[in-house]
Amino acid sequence: MKTLALLLATTVLAAASAAQAATVAIVNARILNPGAAEIANGTVVVRDGKVSAVGANVTAPAGAQVVDAKGGVVTPGFVAVNSMLGAVEVSAVGDDVRITTPDLGAAFDVQYALNPDSTVIPVARLGGITSAVVTPTPEGGQGGAGEHDDSGQDTSGAPASEHAHSLFAGQAAVIQLARGQEMLVKPRVAMVAPFGEAGARVAGGARGANFVLLKEALADVRAYMRNRAAYDRAGYRDLALSRADLEALIPVVEGRMPLVAVANRASDIRAVLKLARDEKLKLVLTGAAEAWRVAPEIAAASVPVILNPVLNRPTSFETLGSTLENAARLEKAGVTVAIEGNSGAHRAHEMRYNAGVASANGMSRQGALAAITINPARIFGVGDRLGSLEPGKDADLVVWSGDPFEPLSRPQLILVRGEAQPLRSRQLDLRDRYLDLKRPMPPGYSY
């Protein structure tokens, strides 16, 4: 597409402010928008970094830069969930989403370590991802740093007051993946807590301990809210959590911040649903390998579910019910589903393939598209800005060469806040550097 290439070259080289000030009209496009009928031949108008108009009868404004999609597919930019984008480079040498200190839990906030220059981000962007929810990783979760014996039980010998901090992994943040721009969209969008096997480990070895300690922690938060003055003058009883953790949990107990509960087994999910009812918590389920088994209960509670639909074999006793039809069965029951990518950051770009797998196993195509766009945006409180092509929202969109769920389809143009992004990554640069084996190798490769 020569017109696309020309727009990309001129817009990327322009200053960010100039790029956002430009009016761009993408014409002759097949528009796929969650919650709306497909537009076989339509136009998307972008002005000042926002979507200005979308439709079959929309015309390009006078003076607009016109991009001829030539029948290519236009979708909103995808929203990655359970992501480590901007918080990790090489997992083996550490990340910024996991803590092991006994003095901090709920107050841990991922927003302070985000790196917009991460080499992982362009790879994710080439998978159509323009936004992400960066999520703390529970200490007792898969790959956690707790001290365990071969049975998976906690052998640290820590008292209950120390376990209390590990009940909460910290607070998630929403970011956008534009090159060279402030990436933070919204901080403190959710609190993450492990349940099931992971929750048992951080609580001392048993699921029951996890719930008892968590309920005690929430009671301490409410007591702290009622008695701040006494707490400040050291005239109140000892509380299990630090002041920072207590403050961070106030939005959770007030129902303003969702609790993202990591749970897989059907019985664990039921227990978490009951906890949320009893404590009046706003809940989001993640992991959810056996969520399909309790789909009616999840739907009745209006609790959204984040899952990976390609998980179809058990990796532990709590995931015995894994199935490729998990997403489809939840959708049929009326549950709001969000689909994640693989491996947190380095394989986040595979999220669109996962949506395709869900669609191939019974989920509607509209539902699969919504699961990687508007659903995660709404779950984490940014649905007014991201997740769909609607006037007034950020102009985060992708022009695809074909069906975005097909691995051979490629992005032809990526806009984030109306600014065209490079269609390059470190992977592609390395491929091109060493594609011609007749070229002289760097000194380190000469023998």
Beta strands, then each sheet from edge to edge (+ up, - down):
strand 1: 23-31
strand 2: 39-47
strand 3: 50-55
strand 4: 65-68
strand 5: 73-76
strand 6: 78-83
strand 7: 129-134
strand 8: 170-176
strand 9: 184-194
strand 10: 259-263
strand 11: 283-287
strand 12: 305-307
strand 13: 337-339
strand 14: 397-400
strand 15: 411-416
strand 16: 419-420
sheet 1: 3+ 2- 1+ 4+
sheet 2: 3+ 2- 1+ 5+ 14- 15+ 16-
sheet 3: 6+ 7+ 8- 9+ 10+ 11+ 12+ 13+
end
